[in-house]
Amino acid sequence: MISKSLIDTLSHYMEGCLSQPSNQREHLAGAGATYQLEQKLCCYYSKKYAVTFCNATTALLALAAAMEIKNGEVLTTPFTWGGSVSPFLFCGSKMVYGAIENDTLNLDPKQLLAALSSKSKVVLSTDFNGIPVNSKAIKDFCVEHGLLYISDSAQSLGAFRDGKAAGCFADATVLSFSPGKSFFGGEGGAVLTDDSNLYEKLIWVSQHPARQKKHFGLSDYNEYSPINGRINPLAAIVLNELFEDYQNKITAYQAKCFDAVTQLNKQGLIAVPQQLIEPNNSTYFNLQFRIPEKVKINEIDFYLKNNALPFVAETVKPNCIPFDKTFRKQFAKKFAVSDGLNEQKAFFKKSEWIKLIQIILLC
């Protein structure tokens, strides 16, 4: 994976910056590898605009600022990473946790209406464990009710639903390139959108004045942008150089995971979401699946070993954020739980889940 071409490109960049300090400003202006990476992301998602960031949480914070999401309600999923909701809590928003699909733990578009109020401003979905939400249905709901839609697709770059890239219907799709993700850049994130106004606002609040000058002119830029969110130039180089390799790698990984999951499902050992009908329907960021009643984890382990599948199983309990004691202690007055989610409490308590962990087979 670490090719000579990548090493040469990194060396050439560093040598150029050191020998000619003015070259360092290329990255500040969003040129070079940053520009090339953003163009590849636009092409991959069929989007007009992309802005890369130092990480996905900062990208979400920039979106909260650019969309002016503060002191309103954000309808979101209870199963996500804390860094997905923290930018909105930081900006003074109230999180309203909606009901989820029992098989994917993703936000259920059919039950969003029950969580809607006059204070609702945005829907924030997450492609939990790399399985895409029904972003088309969520977008339709948002259009009907005048809401903005953000898709946290940090775990799903490389996954498709109905032939469309995960999260592509959102007003803003957020990606991550941090450790464990399908496209790894050491660190990094991105926002994709078709909205030119949102794109310009993101540049205005989060990018260096050198980049702003390309869009707003030499005298109309924002030296006081509150978020220094640009991607590290070395991360941009790595991602740009390895982009096609990562596409091939995730495809091979998806095929291997899909084969194992399909076999376990046929044996009745795990409950697989109905939408997983093709290898690319998930990135399998985490292979977490509900165990049918009466199935024991040792049965799953036995099957994995006897069929030479390169995984081991361990029991897990997916964390439902609004019922987490640490979260409730910190944000007692900054969130609400929909009736639909409260009704699912019994399901959370009784259901058993496993995580499949890939192992390296040594010859």
N, C-alpha and C positions, 0 to 999 in steps of 0.2 A: 504493500500500500504506500509506503514512504518511498516514492520513486526518486531517481536522480534528478528528474525534471523539477520536482517540487523543491528539493534541496538547492538546486541551482537558482531557482526563482527567488527563494528566501534569501540566499546569499547575495544575489545581485541587488535585491531591494535594499538590504542593510548596507552593503558597500556603497551604493549610490547615495543613500541618505547621509552616510558619514563623510563621504568625499565631497558631496555637494549638498550642504544643509538645506538649500532651497527646495530640494526634491521632497523633503519631509512634508511640505505643504500640499503635495499632490493628494495625500490621503485625507487631509483636513477638508479639501474641496469635494470629497466623494468621488474622486477620479481613480484611475488605475484598477486594481483588483476589486475595490469596492464597487465601482461602476459595473464592471464585468459580472460580478456575482449577482448584483441586483437585477441585471438584465436576464441572467439565467433563471432567476426565481420568477420574474415576470413571465417568461416564456413557459416555464414549467406549469404555472398556475393560470396562464392565459389572463394575466392581470396587467393593467396599464402602468402601475407604479409600485415600487418597492423601496423601503428605507431600512437599512441594516442598523442594528444596535449592538451594544456591548453584551446584552443578555435579554431574555424574553420578559423578565419582570420590569426592566427599565422600559422596554417597548410598550408594555401595558400601562406604565405610569405616564409615558408620553401620550398615549391614546386618551387616557383619562383627562389630561391637560388639554389636548387638542380638541377633544369632543366636548370639553367643558362639562364633564360629568362630576358634579359635586352637589352635595346636599340633596340628592335624589335617591331613588331606589334602583338597584341593579338586580334583575332576576337572574339567578345563576344556579349552578349545580352543586349539590352537597359533596360530591366526590371529585376532588381536584387537588392540586397542590396549593399550599397556603400562599405561595408567591403569586398565584393567579388572582386572588381576591384582595391581597394586601394593598396594592396601589389604589384601589377604589375606597377602601377603608381609610387609607391615609388622606384621601381627598375629601373625606367627610360623608361619603355615600353610605347608604344602608343596604346591606346585602339581604335579599329575600330568596331563600332556598326553596326551589321547586321540587316537585316529585320526579322520580327517575324511572328509567326502564329497568326492570328487574334483571334482565339478562346481560345488559351492557354496563349498567350503573351510569349511563349517560342521561342528560336532561331529556325529559319526555315532552315533546312539542304538544302533545294532545292535552297536557295538563297545565300548560302555561297560563291559560286564561284565569284559572283559579287563584293564581299568585299575582295577578295584575291589579294595580291601583292607579289613582290619579297622579301619584308621585313617581311612577315607573318611568325610567329614561332609557334603559338599555338592557338587552339580554346578553349575558356572557356565558357561552357554552364551552365545554372542554371535551376534547376527544380522548376520553379516559382510557389509559392503557394502549393508546394507538388505534382504537376503534372509532371511526368517524361518527359523529352525531348526524341526525337528519337535518343538515343545515338548510336544505331547500324548504322544509316545512317550517323551521324556525324563522327563516327570512320572510316567508309569506305572512307569518304571524306578526312580525315586526312591521312590515309594510301596512298591514291592516290596522295596527294600533299606533302607528307613528313613533316607533321605537328604533333606536340604533341597535346594530347587532355586531358583536365582536366574537370571533371564534378563536379560542385558545387551542391551536393545533400544534402545540409544542411537541407533543408525543407522536404526531401522526404524519410527518412529512414522508411521503412514499406510499401512503394508503389512499385508496379510492373507494368511493361509494357511488353506485350507478354510473360508473365510468367517469366521475368527476373527482378531482383532487379534494382531499379532506378539507372542509371549511371554506370551500371556494365561493359559496353563496353569501358569505358574511360581508358586511360593509368594511370590515378590517379583519384580516386573518393573521394571527401571530404565530411565528415559528421560533424554534430554539435550536441552537447548535452546541449545547453544553454536553458534558459527559453523559454517556448512555444513549444519546439521541442518534437517529439513523444517519444524520449528516453531522459529523463531529468536527468542530473547528477549534477545540480547546475551550472556547467560550463564544457566545454570540447569540443574536436573535434577529428577527426581521418582522416588519409589518407589510402586508400586501393589500392593495386597495385599487378600486377603479375611480374613486372619488378625488378629483383634482384639488378641491378645497381642503379636504382632509390631508392629502399629501403635502400641500404647502404649509398647513398648520404644523404638521409633524416636523418638517424642516425648520420652521420658525422657532419651535419650543425646544428642539433637542439636538440640532446639528450646529457645527462650527460656523461662524460668520463667513469663512471662506467658501463654504458650500452654499450658504444663503445668498451670497452675492451673485452666484450663477443664476438664481431664480428671481431675486428681488431687485437686483441692481446694486451698484457700488455705493449708493447713498441711502438705500432703504433696506437695511438689514438689522438683525436683532442681536446686538452685542450682549444683551442681558437674558438670553435664553436660559430658563431655569434648570434644564436637564442636559448634562453633558453625556449624551447617550451613544455617540458614534461607535461603530465596531472597531476593534483593534486591527490595525493594518495586517498584522501577521495572521490573524484569524481569517481575514478576508482572502488573503493569498492562499491559505490552506484550503478553504472551502471552494474557491474558484478553481484551483488546480485539480482537486479531487472530486469535483461535482459529479462527473460522469462515472467515476469509479464507485462512488457512494450509491448511485442509482443501480449499478450492477450488483453491488453487495447487498443492498436491501432486498432486491428481487430474489437473490439466492436464499437469503435468510427467511423471507416470507414463505418460500416454497417448502423449506425444511420444517418450519413451524406449522404450516398448514397441514402437512402430511401427518405430523404427530397428533395435532388436535383432531383431525378427521378420524384417525384410528381410535383415539380415546373416546370420541363421541359415539362412534359405531358400537363400541363395547358397552356403552351406557355408563362410562366412568366419570364423565364430566358433562355439564350442560353448556352447550355452545350457542351463542347468539345466532338467530336465524339469518342475519345479514352476512355471516361469514360463509359465503358460498364460493369465493374465489380467493387464491392466495394473497392478492393485493388488497383485500378488504380490511386489513389491519397492518400495522407495523410490528405488532406483537412486542411493543415496548415493555410491557409486563404481560406475561401470559397468566392472567388470573381468571379462574373459572369457578363457577358454583358447582358443588358436588351434589348430585342427586341424593335423596334420602336413602339411608342404609348402605351407601357406598363408603368404604373405609380407605384412608390414604395408603395403607399398606397394599391394597389391591391395585391402586394406581402405580405405586412403585414397582410392584411385581410385574405388571404388564410392561412398563417402560424398560426394565432390565431384560425381560425375556424376549423382547422384540427389538433389542439393540437401538432403542431411541435415545439420543444423546441429551436426556433431561432427567432431573430428579424433581420430586414434588415435595412441597412443604405447605403446611396449613397457614393461611393468612386471614386477617380480618380487615377488609378495606375500611379506611377511616372516613366516617361520615362527619364532615367538619362541624356542622351546627350542633352535633351531639357530643363533640369532643370537649372534655373538661377544661383544657388549657385555653381553647378558643373562647368558650363561654365566659371564662373568668376575665379575659381581656376585653371582650367586645359585647358584653351583656346587653347593652342598649343600642347596638349598631347592626343587629340582624333580626330577621324574622323567619319563621318556618311555616311553609304553606300547609294547609289542612291535608293536602294529598301526601306530602312527605311524612307528616305525623302519622297518617294511617299506615305508612309502610314500615313503621318502627318494628312491628312484630316480625316482618320479613327479615329485617337486618339482624334481629336477635337470634332467630332460629336457623338462618341459612349458613352453610359451611362453604368456605372457599379454599382453593389451593392455588399455589403459584408454581409454574413449571420453570425451573432454572436450568439453563443450558450448561452442559459440562463439556470439557475438551477431552476427546478420546485420544489417548496416546498410543501410538503404534509400537 
